[in-house]
Amino acid sequence: MNKILVIDDEAVLCTLCADELTNDGYEVITTGDCAGLMELIGQQGPDVIVLDIRMGEYDGLDLLQDIRNTYHNMPVILHTAYSAFKSDLRAVAADYYVVKSADLTDLRDTIKTAIEV
């Protein structure tokens, strides 16, 4: 069973992702607390990370750089409602980009692609 780590400060979105992705057969871990994130990744060993960009005091693009520095080949999907990330060169470190929506079809398809690659 593939493991997905969803990092988002919106509890409702974490719950939606957990419910739908669990129904798709994935083991899902969610967190909105980015303190200790690298330790969590090391302990859980996710197959794919779904990462929000704007999370209160945390910048998802900075977290992306931290992830890349340690876990070079781990697939990371930026999952955001903001298009401004496209002008930030730090975003190129992500493998995939998905715009947030209550319909998780695009995210689910992207996760499937990330796992199959």
The first five atom37 places (N, CA, C, CB, O) and aatype in JSON, in Angstrom:
{
  "aatype": [12, 2, 11, 9, 10, 19, 9, 3, 3, 6, 0, 19, 10, 4, 16, 10, 4, 0, 3, 6, 10, 16, 2, 3, 7, 18, 6, 19, 9, 16, 16, 7, 3, 4, 0, 7, 10, 12, 6, 10, 9, 7, 5, 5, 7, 14, 3, 19, 9, 19, 10, 3, 9, 1, 12, 7, 6, 18, 3, 7, 10, 3, 10, 10, 5, 3, 9, 1, 2, 16, 18, 8, 2, 12, 14, 19, 9, 10, 8, 16, 0, 18, 15, 0, 13, 11, 15, 3, 10, 1, 0, 19, 0, 0, 3, 18, 18, 19, 19, 11, 15, 0, 3, 10, 16, 3, 10, 1, 3, 16, 9, 11, 16, 0, 9, 6, 19],
  "atom_mask": [
    [1, 1, 1, 1, 1],
    [1, 1, 1, 1, 1],
    [1, 1, 1, 1, 1],
    [1, 1, 1, 1, 1],
    [1, 1, 1, 1, 1],
    [1, 1, 1, 1, 1],
    [1, 1, 1, 1, 1],
    [1, 1, 1, 1, 1],
    [1, 1, 1, 1, 1],
    [1, 1, 1, 1, 1],
    [1, 1, 1, 1, 1],
    [1, 1, 1, 1, 1],
    [1, 1, 1, 1, 1],
    [1, 1, 1, 1, 1],
    [1, 1, 1, 1, 1],
    [1, 1, 1, 1, 1],
    [1, 1, 1, 1, 1],
    [1, 1, 1, 1, 1],
    [1, 1, 1, 1, 1],
    [1, 1, 1, 1, 1],
    [1, 1, 1, 1, 1],
    [1, 1, 1, 1, 1],
    [1, 1, 1, 1, 1],
    [1, 1, 1, 1, 1],
    [1, 1, 1, 0, 1],
    [1, 1, 1, 1, 1],
    [1, 1, 1, 1, 1],
    [1, 1, 1, 1, 1],
    [1, 1, 1, 1, 1],
    [1, 1, 1, 1, 1],
    [1, 1, 1, 1, 1],
    [1, 1, 1, 0, 1],
    [1, 1, 1, 1, 1],
    [1, 1, 1, 1, 1],
    [1, 1, 1, 1, 1],
    [1, 1, 1, 0, 1],
    [1, 1, 1, 1, 1],
    [1, 1, 1, 1, 1],
    [1, 1, 1, 1, 1],
    [1, 1, 1, 1, 1],
    [1, 1, 1, 1, 1],
    [1, 1, 1, 0, 1],
    [1, 1, 1, 1, 1],
    [1, 1, 1, 1, 1],
    [1, 1, 1, 0, 1],
    [1, 1, 1, 1, 1],
    [1, 1, 1, 1, 1],
    [1, 1, 1, 1, 1],
    [1, 1, 1, 1, 1],
    [1, 1, 1, 1, 1],
    [1, 1, 1, 1, 1],
    [1, 1, 1, 1, 1],
    [1, 1, 1, 1, 1],
    [1, 1, 1, 1, 1],
    [1, 1, 1, 1, 1],
    [1, 1, 1, 0, 1],
    [1, 1, 1, 1, 1],
    [1, 1, 1, 1, 1],
    [1, 1, 1, 1, 1],
    [1, 1, 1, 0, 1],
    [1, 1, 1, 1, 1],
    [1, 1, 1, 1, 1],
    [1, 1, 1, 1, 1],
    [1, 1, 1, 1, 1],
    [1, 1, 1, 1, 1],
    [1, 1, 1, 1, 1],
    [1, 1, 1, 1, 1],
    [1, 1, 1, 1, 1],
    [1, 1, 1, 1, 1],
    [1, 1, 1, 1, 1],
    [1, 1, 1, 1, 1],
    [1, 1, 1, 1, 1],
    [1, 1, 1, 1, 1],
    [1, 1, 1, 1, 1],
    [1, 1, 1, 1, 1],
    [1, 1, 1, 1, 1],
    [1, 1, 1, 1, 1],
    [1, 1, 1, 1, 1],
    [1, 1, 1, 1, 1],
    [1, 1, 1, 1, 1],
    [1, 1, 1, 1, 1],
    [1, 1, 1, 1, 1],
    [1, 1, 1, 1, 1],
    [1, 1, 1, 1, 1],
    [1, 1, 1, 1, 1],
    [1, 1, 1, 1, 1],
    [1, 1, 1, 1, 1],
    [1, 1, 1, 1, 1],
    [1, 1, 1, 1, 1],
    [1, 1, 1, 1, 1],
    [1, 1, 1, 1, 1],
    [1, 1, 1, 1, 1],
    [1, 1, 1, 1, 1],
    [1, 1, 1, 1, 1],
    [1, 1, 1, 1, 1],
    [1, 1, 1, 1, 1],
    [1, 1, 1, 1, 1],
    [1, 1, 1, 1, 1],
    [1, 1, 1, 1, 1],
    [1, 1, 1, 1, 1],
    [1, 1, 1, 1, 1],
    [1, 1, 1, 1, 1],
    [1, 1, 1, 1, 1],
    [1, 1, 1, 1, 1],
    [1, 1, 1, 1, 1],
    [1, 1, 1, 1, 1],
    [1, 1, 1, 1, 1],
    [1, 1, 1, 1, 1],
    [1, 1, 1, 1, 1],
    [1, 1, 1, 1, 1],
    [1, 1, 1, 1, 1],
    [1, 1, 1, 1, 1],
    [1, 1, 1, 1, 1],
    [1, 1, 1, 1, 1],
    [1, 1, 1, 1, 1],
    [1, 1, 1, 1, 1],
    [1, 1, 1, 1, 1]
  ],
  "atom_positions": [
    [[0.85, -1.17, 0.0], [0.0, 0.0, 0.0], [0.9, 1.24, 0.0], [-0.97, -0.01, 1.22], [1.79, 1.36, 0.84]],
    [[0.65, 2.14, -0.94], [1.42, 3.37, -1.02], [0.98, 4.36, 0.04], [1.3, 3.99, -2.41], [-0.2, 4.43, 0.41]],
    [[1.96, 5.12, 0.53], [1.71, 6.07, 1.61], [1.84, 7.49, 1.07], [2.69, 5.84, 2.79], [2.81, 7.84, 0.41]],
    [[0.82, 8.31, 1.38], [0.77, 9.7, 0.95], [0.82, 10.59, 2.19], [-0.51, 9.99, 0.09], [0.08, 10.37, 3.14]],
    [[1.7, 11.6, 2.17], [1.76, 12.59, 3.23], [1.18, 13.89, 2.69], [3.23, 12.79, 3.75], [1.7, 14.46, 1.74]],
    [[0.1, 14.35, 3.31], [-0.54, 15.61, 2.93], [-0.18, 16.65, 3.98], [-2.11, 15.45, 2.8], [-0.47, 16.48, 5.17]],
    [[0.46, 17.74, 3.54], [0.89, 18.81, 4.43], [0.09, 20.05, 4.08], [2.44, 19.06, 4.33], [0.33, 20.68, 3.04]],
    [[-0.84, 20.41, 4.94], [-1.72, 21.55, 4.68], [-2.27, 22.04, 6.01], [-2.88, 21.18, 3.7], [-2.59, 21.24, 6.89]],
    [[-2.37, 23.36, 6.16], [-2.89, 23.9, 7.41], [-4.41, 23.98, 7.44], [-2.31, 25.27, 7.65], [-4.98, 24.37, 8.46]],
    [[-5.07, 23.64, 6.36], [-6.53, 23.63, 6.32], [-7.03, 22.24, 6.71], [-7.05, 24.02, 4.9], [-6.94, 21.29, 5.93]],
    [[-7.56, 22.13, 7.92], [-8.0, 20.84, 8.46], [-9.07, 20.2, 7.58], [-8.52, 21.0, 9.88], [-9.09, 18.98, 7.42]],
    [[-9.95, 21.0, 7.02], [-11.02, 20.46, 6.18], [-10.43, 19.8, 4.93], [-12.01, 21.59, 5.78], [-10.88, 18.73, 4.52]],
    [[-9.44, 20.44, 4.34], [-8.81, 19.85, 3.16], [-8.05, 18.58, 3.51], [-7.86, 20.87, 2.49], [-8.07, 17.61, 2.76]],
    [[-7.39, 18.58, 4.65], [-6.69, 17.37, 5.09], [-7.67, 16.21, 5.26], [-5.93, 17.62, 6.41], [-7.38, 15.09, 4.85]],
    [[-8.81, 16.49, 5.86], [-9.83, 15.46, 6.05], [-10.37, 14.97, 4.72], [-10.97, 15.99, 6.93], [-10.54, 13.76, 4.52]],
    [[-10.65, 15.89, 3.8], [-11.15, 15.51, 2.48], [-10.13, 14.64, 1.76], [-11.46, 16.76, 1.64], [-10.49, 13.6, 1.2]],
    [[-8.88, 15.06, 1.76], [-7.82, 14.28, 1.11], [-7.7, 12.9, 1.76], [-6.47, 15.01, 1.19], [-7.62, 11.89, 1.06]],
    [[-7.69, 12.86, 3.08], [-7.55, 11.59, 3.78], [-8.69, 10.64, 3.43], [-7.51, 11.81, 5.3], [-8.46, 9.46, 3.15]],
    [[-9.92, 11.15, 3.43], [-11.07, 10.3, 3.12], [-11.0, 9.76, 1.7], [-12.36, 11.08, 3.3], [-11.14, 8.55, 1.48]],
    [[-10.8, 10.65, 0.73], [-10.81, 10.22, -0.67], [-9.62, 9.34, -1.03], [-10.84, 11.42, -1.59], [-9.77, 8.34, -1.73]],
    [[-8.45, 9.71, -0.54], [-7.26, 8.92, -0.89], [-7.26, 7.57, -0.17], [-5.99, 9.71, -0.54], [-6.76, 6.58, -0.72]],
    [[-7.8, 7.52, 1.03], [-7.95, 6.24, 1.71], [-8.9, 5.34, 0.94], [-8.46, 6.44, 3.16], [-8.66, 4.14, 0.81]],
    [[-9.98, 5.92, 0.43], [-10.92, 5.15, -0.39], [-10.26, 4.64, -1.67], [-12.14, 6.0, -0.74], [-10.69, 3.63, -2.23]],
    [[-9.22, 5.34, -2.13], [-8.48, 4.91, -3.33], [-7.45, 3.83, -3.0], [-7.79, 6.1, -3.97], [-6.79, 3.31, -3.9]],
    [[-7.32, 3.49, -1.71], [-6.41, 2.42, -1.33], [-5.06, 2.88, -0.82], [0.0, 0.0, 0.0], [-4.15, 2.07, -0.66]],
    [[-4.9, 4.18, -0.57], [-3.64, 4.68, -0.04], [-3.69, 4.78, 1.48], [-3.32, 6.06, -0.65], [-4.76, 4.94, 2.07]],
    [[-2.53, 4.67, 2.09], [-2.4, 5.02, 3.5], [-2.09, 6.51, 3.51], [-1.26, 4.17, 4.24], [-1.17, 6.96, 2.83]],
    [[-2.85, 7.28, 4.27], [-2.72, 8.74, 4.24], [-2.36, 9.26, 5.62], [-4.02, 9.39, 3.74], [-2.98, 8.92, 6.62]],
    [[-1.35, 10.11, 5.63], [-0.94, 10.82, 6.84], [-1.14, 12.3, 6.53], [0.57, 10.49, 7.26], [-0.72, 12.78, 5.47]],
    [[-1.76, 13.03, 7.44], [-1.95, 14.46, 7.23], [-1.34, 15.22, 8.39], [-3.44, 14.8, 7.08], [-1.31, 14.75, 9.53]],
    [[-0.85, 16.41, 8.08], [-0.34, 17.29, 9.11], [-0.46, 18.73, 8.66], [1.11, 16.94, 9.46], [-0.31, 19.04, 7.48]],
    [[-0.71, 19.59, 9.6], [-0.68, 21.02, 9.37], [0.43, 21.65, 10.18], [0.0, 0.0, 0.0], [0.66, 22.86, 10.11]],
    [[1.12, 20.83, 10.94], [2.2, 21.28, 11.81], [3.53, 20.97, 11.13], [2.13, 20.61, 13.21], [3.92, 19.81, 11.01]],
    [[4.2, 22.0, 10.68], [5.43, 21.8, 9.92], [6.68, 21.71, 10.79], [5.6, 22.91, 8.92], [7.76, 21.38, 10.3]],
    [[6.53, 22.0, 12.08], [7.66, 21.81, 12.98], [7.92, 20.31, 13.08], [7.38, 22.44, 14.41], [7.0, 19.53, 13.33]],
    [[9.14, 19.91, 12.87], [9.46, 18.48, 12.91], [9.07, 17.74, 11.66], [0.0, 0.0, 0.0], [9.0, 16.51, 11.66]],
    [[8.8, 18.47, 10.58], [8.36, 17.83, 9.34], [9.39, 16.86, 8.78], [8.04, 18.9, 8.29], [9.03, 15.76, 8.34]],
    [[10.63, 17.24, 8.8], [11.67, 16.36, 8.23], [11.75, 15.05, 9.03], [13.04, 17.08, 8.22], [11.97, 13.99, 8.45]],
    [[11.59, 15.14, 10.32], [11.59, 13.94, 11.16], [10.38, 13.06, 10.83], [11.59, 14.33, 12.66], [10.5, 11.84, 10.76]],
    [[9.22, 13.69, 10.63], [8.01, 12.95, 10.27], [8.2, 12.23, 8.95], [6.81, 13.89, 10.18], [7.81, 11.07, 8.81]],
    [[8.79, 12.9, 7.98], [9.04, 12.27, 6.68], [9.96, 11.08, 6.85], [9.64, 13.29, 5.68], [9.73, 10.01, 6.27]],
    [[11.01, 11.25, 7.64], [11.95, 10.15, 7.87], [11.31, 8.97, 8.57], [0.0, 0.0, 0.0], [11.62, 7.82, 8.26]],
    [[10.42, 9.24, 9.52], [9.77, 8.17, 10.26], [8.72, 7.44, 9.41], [9.12, 8.72, 11.52], [8.61, 6.22, 9.46]],
    [[7.95, 8.2, 8.66], [6.83, 7.63, 7.92], [7.21, 7.1, 6.53], [5.75, 8.66, 7.76], [6.58, 6.17, 6.04]],
    [[8.23, 7.66, 5.91], [8.67, 7.2, 4.6], [7.58, 7.23, 3.55], [0.0, 0.0, 0.0], [7.3, 6.19, 2.93]],
    [[6.94, 8.39, 3.32], [5.87, 8.43, 2.33], [6.39, 8.19, 0.91], [5.15, 9.77, 2.39], [7.56, 8.43, 0.62]],
    [[5.51, 7.71, 0.06], [5.84, 7.51, -1.35], [5.66, 8.8, -2.14], [4.98, 6.39, -1.95], [6.33, 9.0, -3.15]],
    [[4.76, 9.67, -1.67], [4.47, 10.95, -2.32], [4.12, 11.96, -1.23], [3.31, 10.82, -3.36], [3.47, 11.62, -0.24]],
    [[4.56, 13.21, -1.43], [4.2, 14.3, -0.54], [3.33, 15.28, -1.31], [5.46, 15.0, 0.04], [3.67, 15.69, -2.42]],
    [[2.21, 15.66, -0.7], [1.33, 16.7, -1.23], [1.52, 17.9, -0.31], [-0.21, 16.23, -1.3], [1.25, 17.82, 0.88]],
    [[1.99, 19.01, -0.88], [2.44, 20.14, -0.08], [1.74, 21.43, -0.47], [3.95, 20.32, -0.21], [1.75, 21.83, -1.63]],
    [[1.12, 22.07, 0.51], [0.54, 23.4, 0.31], [1.68, 24.41, 0.32], [-0.53, 23.73, 1.42], [2.77, 24.13, 0.82]],
    [[1.43, 25.6, -0.23], [2.47, 26.63, -0.25], [2.31, 27.6, 0.91], [2.44, 27.39, -1.57], [3.28, 27.9, 1.61]],
    [[1.12, 28.1, 1.1], [0.9, 29.1, 2.16], [0.27, 28.43, 3.37], [0.01, 30.26, 1.65], [-0.88, 27.99, 3.34]],
    [[1.06, 28.36, 4.45], [0.59, 27.69, 5.66], [0.93, 28.51, 6.89], [1.2, 26.28, 5.76], [1.81, 28.13, 7.67]],
    [[0.25, 29.61, 7.06], [0.49, 30.43, 8.24], [1.92, 30.9, 8.31], [0.0, 0.0, 0.0], [2.38, 31.61, 7.42]],
    [[2.62, 30.51, 9.36], [4.0, 30.97, 9.53], [4.99, 30.2, 8.66], [4.4, 30.83, 10.98], [6.16, 30.57, 8.6]],
    [[4.56, 29.15, 7.99], [5.45, 28.34, 7.18], [5.26, 28.64, 5.7], [5.23, 26.86, 7.45], [4.14, 28.85, 5.24]],
    [[6.35, 28.66, 4.98], [6.33, 28.84, 3.53], [6.59, 27.48, 2.9], [7.41, 29.9, 3.07], [7.66, 26.89, 3.08]],
    [[5.61, 26.98, 2.16], [5.74, 25.67, 1.55], [6.91, 25.56, 0.6], [0.0, 0.0, 0.0], [7.48, 24.48, 0.45]],
    [[7.29, 26.66, -0.05], [8.42, 26.61, -0.96], [9.74, 26.45, -0.2], [8.46, 27.86, -1.83], [10.67, 25.81, -0.69]],
    [[9.83, 27.05, 0.99], [11.0, 26.8, 1.83], [11.03, 25.35, 2.29], [11.01, 27.76, 3.05], [12.08, 24.71, 2.31]],
    [[9.86, 24.83, 2.67], [9.78, 23.42, 3.07], [10.16, 22.5, 1.92], [8.36, 23.08, 3.57], [10.81, 21.48, 2.12]],
    [[9.74, 22.87, 0.71], [10.09, 22.09, -0.48], [11.61, 22.0, -0.62], [9.47, 22.72, -1.74], [12.13, 20.92, -0.91]],
    [[12.3, 23.1, -0.42], [13.77, 23.09, -0.5], [14.37, 22.18, 0.57], [14.32, 24.51, -0.36], [15.32, 21.45, 0.31]],
    [[13.82, 22.23, 1.79], [14.3, 21.35, 2.85], [14.09, 19.89, 2.48], [13.58, 21.67, 4.18], [14.97, 19.05, 2.69]],
    [[12.93, 19.58, 1.92], [12.63, 18.21, 1.5], [13.61, 17.77, 0.43], [11.19, 18.08, 0.98], [14.17, 16.67, 0.51]],
    [[13.83, 18.61, -0.57], [14.74, 18.27, -1.67], [16.17, 18.08, -1.2], [14.7, 19.36, -2.74], [16.89, 17.23, -1.72]],
    [[16.59, 18.86, -0.21], [17.96, 18.75, 0.29], [18.22, 17.41, 0.96], [18.26, 19.87, 1.26], [19.36, 16.93, 0.97]],
    [[17.19, 16.79, 1.5], [17.35, 15.52, 2.21], [16.8, 14.34, 1.41], [16.67, 15.58, 3.55], [17.43, 13.28, 1.36]],
    [[15.65, 14.51, 0.81], [14.98, 13.43, 0.09], [14.9, 13.8, -1.39], [13.54, 13.15, 0.67], [13.86, 14.23, -1.89]],
    [[16.02, 13.65, -2.07], [16.19, 14.14, -3.44], [15.17, 13.58, -4.44], [17.56, 13.82, -3.92], [14.72, 14.3, -5.33]],
    [[14.82, 12.33, -4.29], [13.99, 11.67, -5.3], [12.54, 11.47, -4.88], [14.58, 10.36, -5.65], [11.77, 10.85, -5.62]],
    [[12.16, 11.96, -3.73], [10.78, 11.78, -3.27], [9.85, 12.69, -4.07], [10.66, 12.07, -1.74], [10.07, 13.9, -4.12]],
    [[8.83, 12.13, -4.7], [7.9, 12.97, -5.47], [7.15, 13.95, -4.58], [6.91, 12.09, -6.23], [6.6, 13.58, -3.54]],
    [[7.14, 15.21, -5.0], [6.44, 16.27, -4.28], [5.47, 16.95, -5.23], [7.44, 17.3, -3.68], [5.84, 17.37, -6.32]],
    [[4.22, 17.03, -4.78], [3.17, 17.72, -5.54], [2.83, 19.0, -4.8], [1.9, 16.81, -5.71], [2.39, 18.95, -3.65]],
    [[3.03, 20.15, -5.45], [2.56, 21.4, -4.87], [1.06, 21.48, -5.1], [3.3, 22.64, -5.48], [0.6, 21.37, -6.23]],
    [[0.33, 21.67, -4.04], [-1.14, 21.69, -4.08], [-1.57, 23.03, -3.5], [-1.78, 20.47, -3.28], [-1.58, 23.21, -2.28]],
    [[-1.93, 23.96, -4.37], [-2.16, 25.32, -3.91], [-3.28, 26.0, -4.65], [-0.91, 26.13, -4.06], [-3.61, 25.65, -5.78]],
    [[-3.87, 26.99, -4.01], [-4.91, 27.8, -4.63], [-4.31, 29.06, -5.25], [-6.0, 28.17, -3.61], [-5.03, 29.84, -5.87]],
    [[-3.02, 29.27, -5.08], [-2.37, 30.5, -5.52], [-1.51, 30.25, -6.74], [-1.52, 31.08, -4.39], [-0.7, 29.33, -6.76]],
    [[-1.68, 31.07, -7.75], [-0.89, 30.92, -8.97], [0.44, 31.67, -8.89], [-1.68, 31.42, -10.17], [1.29, 31.52, -9.77]],
    [[0.64, 32.46, -7.84], [1.86, 33.25, -7.71], [3.11, 32.39, -7.63], [1.78, 34.14, -6.49], [4.21, 32.86, -7.92]],
    [[2.96, 31.13, -7.22], [4.13, 30.25, -7.11], [4.84, 30.09, -8.44], [3.72, 28.88, -6.57], [6.04, 29.82, -8.48]],
    [[4.12, 30.26, -9.54], [4.71, 30.06, -10.87], [5.84, 31.05, -11.14], [3.63, 30.2, -11.94], [6.72, 30.77, -11.95]],
    [[5.82, 32.19, -10.47], [6.88, 33.18, -10.69], [8.03, 33.02, -9.69], [6.3, 34.59, -10.6], [9.0, 33.77, -9.75]],
    [[7.93, 32.07, -8.79], [8.96, 31.84, -7.79], [9.82, 30.66, -8.25], [8.34, 31.57, -6.39], [9.33, 29.54, -8.36]],
    [[11.08, 30.91, -8.5], [11.95, 29.86, -9.03], [12.12, 28.67, -8.09], [13.3, 30.44, -9.33], [12.52, 27.59, -8.54]],
    [[11.84, 28.84, -6.8], [11.94, 27.7, -5.87], [10.93, 26.62, -6.21], [11.74, 28.17, -4.43], [11.11, 25.46, -5.85]],
    [[9.86, 26.99, -6.91], [8.79, 26.04, -7.24], [9.24, 24.99, -8.26], [7.59, 26.79, -7.78], [8.62, 23.94, -8.37]],
    [[10.31, 25.26, -9.0], [10.74, 24.29, -10.01], [11.24, 22.99, -9.38], [11.83, 24.89, -10.88], [11.38, 21.99, -10.07]],
    [[11.51, 23.01, -8.09], [11.96, 21.8, -7.4], [10.84, 20.78, -7.21], [12.54, 22.17, -6.05], [11.1, 19.62, -6.89]],
    [[9.59, 21.21, -7.4], [8.46, 20.28, -7.26], [8.34, 19.43, -8.53], [7.13, 21.06, -7.0], [8.74, 19.86, -9.61]],
    [[7.81, 18.25, -8.37], [7.61, 17.36, -9.51], [6.32, 17.67, -10.25], [7.6, 15.92, -9.04], [6.24, 17.53, -11.47]],
    [[5.3, 18.09, -9.5], [3.98, 18.32, -10.08], [3.32, 19.51, -9.39], [3.09, 17.05, -9.96], [3.68, 19.88, -8.27]],
    [[2.34, 20.09, -10.08], [1.57, 21.21, -9.54], [0.1, 20.93, -9.77], [2.0, 22.56, -10.2], [-0.3, 20.56, -10.88]],
    [[-0.7, 21.1, -8.73], [-2.14, 20.89, -8.84], [-2.83, 22.06, -8.14], [-2.58, 19.52, -8.23], [-2.48, 22.41, -7.02]],
    [[-3.81, 22.65, -8.81], [-4.58, 23.73, -8.21], [-5.62, 23.12, -7.29], [-5.24, 24.63, -9.3], [-6.3, 22.16, -7.66]],
    [[-5.74, 23.68, -6.09], [-6.7, 23.17, -5.1], [-8.12, 23.29, -5.61], [-6.55, 23.92, -3.78], [-8.5, 24.26, -6.27]],
    [[-8.9, 22.27, -5.29], [-10.31, 22.23, -5.65], [-10.99, 21.24, -4.72], [-10.51, 21.83, -7.16], [-10.36, 20.33, -4.2]],
    [[-12.29, 21.43, -4.52], [-13.06, 20.47, -3.74], [-13.17, 19.15, -4.49], [-14.46, 21.02, -3.41], [-13.4, 18.1, -3.88]],
    [[-13.02, 19.2, -5.79], [-12.98, 18.0, -6.63], [-11.51, 17.56, -6.71], [-13.59, 18.27, -8.09], [-10.69, 18.24, -7.32]],
    [[-11.2, 16.45, -6.11], [-9.8, 16.0, -6.03], [-9.36, 15.14, -7.21], [-9.6, 15.22, -4.76], [-8.33, 14.47, -7.13]],
    [[-10.1, 15.15, -8.29], [-9.77, 14.31, -9.44], [-8.36, 14.58, -9.95], [-10.77, 14.53, -10.57], [-7.59, 13.64, -10.16]],
    [[-8.0, 15.85, -10.15], [-6.66, 16.17, -10.65], [-5.57, 15.74, -9.67], [-6.54, 17.68, -10.92], [-4.54, 15.21, -10.09]],
    [[-5.8, 15.95, -8.39], [-4.82, 15.53, -7.4], [-4.69, 14.02, -7.38], [-5.21, 16.05, -6.0], [-3.57, 13.5, -7.35]],
    [[-5.78, 13.32, -7.42], [-5.76, 11.85, -7.41], [-5.02, 11.32, -8.63], [-7.19, 11.29, -7.36], [-4.21, 10.4, -8.52]],
    [[-5.29, 11.9, -9.8], [-4.6, 11.48, -11.03], [-3.11, 11.76, -10.96], [-5.21, 12.19, -12.24], [-2.29, 10.96, -11.42]],
    [[-2.75, 12.9, -10.38], [-1.34, 13.27, -10.27], [-0.61, 12.35, -9.29], [-1.2, 14.73, -9.83], [0.53, 11.96, -9.54]],
    [[-1.24, 12.01, -8.2], [-0.65, 11.07, -7.25], [-0.41, 9.73, -7.92], [-1.54, 10.91, -6.01], [0.65, 9.13, -7.77]],
    [[-1.38, 9.26, -8.65], [-1.25, 7.98, -9.36], [-0.05, 8.04, -10.32], [-2.56, 7.64, -10.13], [0.74, 7.1, -10.39]],
    [[0.07, 9.13, -11.06], [1.19, 9.3, -11.99], [2.51, 9.32, -11.25], [1.03, 10.6, -12.8], [3.47, 8.67, -11.68]],
    [[2.58, 10.05, -10.13], [3.81, 10.15, -9.37], [4.27, 8.8, -8.84], [3.63, 11.12, -8.21], [5.47, 8.52, -8.78]],
    [[3.34, 7.97, -8.47], [3.67, 6.64, -7.95], [4.13, 5.71, -9.07], [2.47, 6.04, -7.23], [5.02, 4.89, -8.87]],
    [[3.52, 5.85, -10.22], [3.85, 4.96, -11.34], [5.18, 5.28, -12.0], [2.77, 5.04, -12.38], [5.77, 4.42, -12.66]],
    [[5.67, 6.5, -11.82], [6.92, 6.91, -12.49], [8.11, 6.24, -11.89], [7.11, 8.4, -12.43], [9.24, 6.47, -12.33]]
  ]
}
